[in-house]
């Protein structure tokens, strides 16, 4: 080997060691940086004209197992789904209340029943009659407030879909931009690891929305697909996902009837069956909330409100009523419309006929809503019939099956509590799984002890190659001295 070849080898060694020190220092500096993947210098033996030619730096390798990155994104999407549903059911349980709360639906129903019994025992007592009116107001207000929470939750889910879509589009655009920069950097022989880190972090930031599959392409670029098969990015430009959110979502609106929409891809609206391509994550959970879960709660509450109305609007209960007249409860002071049952729980109210604050007469609670004159003050027959109708196990046009108001309300509270417990359990399970996968991913991060050992090795190699150069210099000096 010639002296010039030896010098070339030593210089290549110093170059490799310098790059290695750069990589190690970057690893140590970013040991606590979220999303940073540890780097490792890739070296190979260099050959020049069939002879050994020192060392060649092949590039910098990111030490991230692709399968764990994929598992982490799936774990995030599972948690995004269960967390969204858990938030809904916690809100619903709070709205209906629990049996041991004074302001729960069942407690207020019990209070109304007690007020009727109390008033029937002394029908001449206006304070007790006012207690019936106040308890009826509390009951209708409670039903209204639950209905309002349902509409609010449904509107929030609509807005959340829009927010998810905006986040998704923004991230896809950023990934497409980083794809181009990675390709350019690698074409120039530059280290694109930082760009790839940024791209991975961008994808991780939206993995709670939908589970994303990443497919490597030439030049360091990647293509993106949903687990359901929808193409998100395959080429230079991503797809454009759009969604038009309504400011308010009412009980009458539904996707089946066309008032509520699904996603559109590059201007083409998806059908309900095609939405399976976006299954998983918070996006699916928000559609599920809007289109199924809230309507189920709404249906149960509307049935209870309708049952309540019909029990006390029965002419056999209040003999002053004609068929079709509203009773103690009304549909915004009108009769119940069987063609407009959706959202009745938000419209039910106490009849102003018995509300003295709105020009009504308290004695009509005792005598009859349509009575023209007060009856005997000691007559408790109407109050007894109202209480009997209210508490009885029977079927009405508002509730096809024979059960009491108490049972209907208890079923609603039980469903809300059961759904909350189930959702909370699912969220806890998915949270544990997410944390486990995240820990596994972090375990492949920067190992400080390993990096420090590598740094000591680099220091020795640098000294050794420098010693070779020093020795070559001494040889050349000796030659020059002789000559």
HELIX and SHEET records of a PDB file:
HELIX    1   1 UNK A    3  UNK A   29  1                                  27    
HELIX    2   2 UNK A   66  UNK A   96  1                                  31    
HELIX    3   3 UNK A  105  UNK A  121  1                                  17    
HELIX    4   4 UNK A  126  UNK A  187  1                                  62    
HELIX    5   5 UNK A  193  UNK A  205  1                                  13    
HELIX    6   6 UNK A  218  UNK A  220  5                                   3    
HELIX    7   7 UNK A  273  UNK A  278  5                                   6    
HELIX    8   8 UNK A  281  UNK A  288  1                                   8    
HELIX    9   9 UNK A  289  UNK A  293  3                                   5    
HELIX   10  10 UNK A  294  UNK A  312  1                                  19    
HELIX   11  11 UNK A  344  UNK A  346  5                                   3    
HELIX   12  12 UNK A  352  UNK A  354  5                                   3    
HELIX   13  13 UNK A  356  UNK A  358  5                                   3    
HELIX   14  14 UNK A  364  UNK A  367  1                                   4    
HELIX   15  15 UNK A  381  UNK A  391  1                                  11    
HELIX   16  16 UNK A  405  UNK A  442  1                                  38    
HELIX   17  17 UNK A  448  UNK A  482  1                                  35    
SHEET    1   A 2 UNK A  39  UNK A  48  0                                        
SHEET    2   A 2 UNK A  51  UNK A  62 -1                                        
SHEET    1   B 3 UNK A 212  UNK A 216  0                                        
SHEET    2   B 3 UNK A 222  UNK A 226 -1                                        
SHEET    3   B 3 UNK A 231  UNK A 233 -1                                        
SHEET    1   C 3 UNK A 241  UNK A 242  0                                        
SHEET    2   C 3 UNK A 264  UNK A 265 -1                                        
SHEET    3   C 3 UNK A 268  UNK A 269 -1                                        
SHEET    1   D 2 UNK A 329  UNK A 331  0                                        
SHEET    2   D 2 UNK A 348  UNK A 350 -1                                        
SHEET    1   E 2 UNK A 394  UNK A 396  0                                        
SHEET    2   E 2 UNK A 399  UNK A 403 -1                                        
END                                                                             
